[in-house]
């Protein structure tokens, strides 16, 4: 029997189902799509072509991370740091005129505490 106020650790081990990280995953998917679309816009002009390369790479990484965050709890814990880094880079993407990704990055950072549940 547990005492009032005692803290138990969440279950862990192989095959443990993952947490519901929809507050991080959905904005990451939206941001990854907008990163790729904005990169295509920068690719349309020869002079601004180099500006689209980092956006395209970040967009692809975010789409891959979206899939990884759907895995088990261990996979989610491994991907936690990268997810936060991608969210910070999303906020910085306003420098390349990508407002939707900046908003998604702010939402991801605000919901990052879902990893602690």
Phi and psi in degrees as a GROMACS rama.xvg file:
@    title "Ramachandran Plot"
@    xaxis  label "Phi"
@    yaxis  label "Psi"
@TYPE xy
-87.5189  146.421  UNK-2
-84.8019  157.075  UNK-3
-65.1894  130.409  UNK-4
90.7875  -2.98522  UNK-5
-76.7802  150.106  UNK-6
-109.292  130.791  UNK-7
-110.952  147.575  UNK-8
-81.659  148.944  UNK-9
-66.6664  153.174  UNK-10
-63.4292  142.409  UNK-11
-141.879  167.248  UNK-12
129.795  173.172  UNK-13
-63.2531  136.665  UNK-14
83.3526  5.23425  UNK-15
-70.6951  128.912  UNK-16
-64.7642  150.664  UNK-17
-78.0963  169.478  UNK-18
-79.4312  165.037  UNK-19
-85.3676  102.364  UNK-20
-107.074  35.0863  UNK-21
-63.2436  -26.974  UNK-22
-70.117  -17.3723  UNK-23
-104.294  -40.8527  UNK-24
-68.3882  -47.5564  UNK-25
-64.2365  -47.2381  UNK-26
-63.2281  -29.8901  UNK-27
-67.8224  -39.1972  UNK-28
-64.0919  -47.0987  UNK-29
-61.7725  -43.2373  UNK-30
-65.1664  -41.0001  UNK-31
-60.936  -39.674  UNK-32
-65.9346  -45.5368  UNK-33
-66.6543  -33.3951  UNK-34
-61.3418  -45.573  UNK-35
-66.031  -40.8201  UNK-36
-66.168  -41.6931  UNK-37
-65.9595  -37.1334  UNK-38
-61.6086  -41.2305  UNK-39
-62.2558  -36.3949  UNK-40
-64.0301  -41.8164  UNK-41
-70.1334  -30.238  UNK-42
-69.7165  -19.1104  UNK-43
-68.5595  -18.19  UNK-44
-117.098  136.678  UNK-45
-62.6086  -36.7669  UNK-46
-70.0631  -37.4683  UNK-47
-95.3124  7.28959  UNK-48
-53.26  -44.922  UNK-49
-62.4882  -24.2154  UNK-50
-70.386  -26.201  UNK-51
-79.4497  -21.3041  UNK-52
-62.3535  -50.2273  UNK-53
-63.592  -34.5229  UNK-54
-65.5529  -41.015  UNK-55
-65.977  -42.1763  UNK-56
-63.5703  -45.9877  UNK-57
-63.3607  -40.2204  UNK-58
-61.784  -41.8906  UNK-59
-66.8576  -43.1784  UNK-60
-60.2692  -39.2457  UNK-61
-68.6967  -36.8665  UNK-62
-66.8592  -36.6553  UNK-63
-67.9713  -42.4305  UNK-64
-63.9939  -32.9948  UNK-65
-56.5357  -42.4737  UNK-66
-69.8463  -37.8036  UNK-67
-67.7408  -32.0882  UNK-68
-74.6545  -4.03467  UNK-69
-91.8953  -1.15257  UNK-70
-81.1629  -158.219  UNK-71
-73.5067  172.545  UNK-72
-60.86  -37.8174  UNK-73
-65.1982  -43.1029  UNK-74
-63.5131  -37.5156  UNK-75
-66.3995  -39.6215  UNK-76
-66.0286  -36.6488  UNK-77
-66.4588  -38.5091  UNK-78
-84.4849  -2.1234  UNK-79
-59.0792  -48.7058  UNK-80
-64.3375  -41.1432  UNK-81
-66.051  -37.7439  UNK-82
-63.0918  -38.683  UNK-83
-69.3902  -38.5576  UNK-84
-62.876  -42.6282  UNK-85
-64.6586  -36.2218  UNK-86
-65.1238  -39.8792  UNK-87
-66.135  -40.5972  UNK-88
-65.6819  -30.8378  UNK-89
-63.8475  -41.6015  UNK-90
-64.0379  -38.2974  UNK-91
-71.8983  -15.0385  UNK-92
-69.8531  -6.05995  UNK-93
-64.2776  -22.7868  UNK-94
-65.1817  -22.566  UNK-95
-107.61  26.4149  UNK-96
61.5907  42.921  UNK-97
-116.584  76.6352  UNK-98
-63.7239  -43.696  UNK-99
-60.454  -37.0453  UNK-100
-69.7448  -33.8748  UNK-101
-63.1115  -44.0577  UNK-102
-63.4981  -42.6996  UNK-103
-64.095  -35.904  UNK-104
-64.7392  -39.4016  UNK-105
-65.4701  -41.3707  UNK-106
-63.7255  -40.2767  UNK-107
-63.1222  -44.7805  UNK-108
-64.9361  -36.259  UNK-109
-68.4335  -31.8196  UNK-110
-98.0325  10.1501  UNK-111
-65.5625  -18.5186  UNK-112
-71.8332  -6.69001  UNK-113
-63.1175  -21.4944  UNK-114
-67.443  -23.3702  UNK-115
-83.9839  -9.79487  UNK-116
